[in-house]
Amino acid sequence: MNLRSLSDMSDGLIKQYFKKGSSFENITESQVEDVMQKLNHRPRKTLNYKTPHAVFFSDDNRQAA
């Protein structure tokens, strides 16, 4: 999957919560954090049905400092 299609997919997921034409002046930081939490814990087909959070924090991705 290329970067553009990944970005388009992410935009589509975000639009489920913030409809097209929404003014971001009226969206609180708490609302953004809530959506971020939901999206980061939503399984993705492209991640073999794992969540972005699980993949990012998996032992496979940890390296010694």
C-alpha distance (Angstrom), angle and dihedral (degrees) to the residues before:
residue distance angle dihedral
M1 . . .
N2 3.76 . .
L3 3.79 125.9 .
R4 3.80 94.1 -106.4
S5 3.80 94.8 55.1
L6 3.82 90.4 45.6
S7 3.80 89.5 52.2
D8 3.82 91.4 47.8
M9 3.81 90.7 50.8
S10 3.79 91.2 49.9
D11 3.80 90.5 49.1
G12 3.80 89.4 52.8
L13 3.79 92.2 51.5
I14 3.80 91.9 48.7
K15 3.81 90.8 49.7
Q16 3.81 88.5 60.8
Y17 3.80 86.5 69.9
F18 3.81 102.7 28.5
K19 3.79 110.1 38.7
K20 3.79 121.6 -139.4
G21 3.77 110.2 -82.3
S22 3.80 94.2 27.4
S23 3.77 113.8 147.6
F24 3.77 110.3 -124.1
E25 3.79 87.8 -154.6
N26 3.81 86.9 75.1
I27 3.81 97.1 46.6
T28 3.78 115.7 95.1
E29 3.79 126.4 -139.2
S30 3.79 87.3 -116.7
Q31 3.82 90.9 57.7
V32 3.80 91.0 49.7
E33 3.82 91.3 49.3
D34 3.82 90.6 49.1
V35 3.82 91.9 53.1
M36 3.80 91.2 44.2
Q37 3.81 90.0 52.9
K38 3.81 92.0 49.2
L39 3.81 94.4 47.4
N40 3.80 94.3 45.6
H41 3.81 90.0 53.4
R42 3.81 96.1 44.8
P43 3.82 114.1 106.0
R44 3.81 114.4 -117.6
K45 3.78 127.2 -152.0
T46 3.82 89.5 -144.0
L47 3.82 88.8 58.6
N48 3.81 93.2 50.9
Y49 3.81 89.0 -98.2
K50 3.79 93.6 -56.3
T51 3.78 121.6 127.3
P52 3.81 122.4 -107.3
H53 3.80 87.6 -120.1
A54 3.81 93.1 54.1
V55 3.80 92.9 46.7
F56 3.80 94.0 47.0
F57 3.80 93.8 48.2
S58 3.82 97.9 37.8
D59 3.79 119.7 125.4
D60 3.81 88.4 -115.5
N61 3.80 90.1 66.6
R62 3.79 97.0 46.2
Q63 3.76 117.6 100.8
A64 3.76 130.1 -175.9
A65 3.77 112.9 -98.7
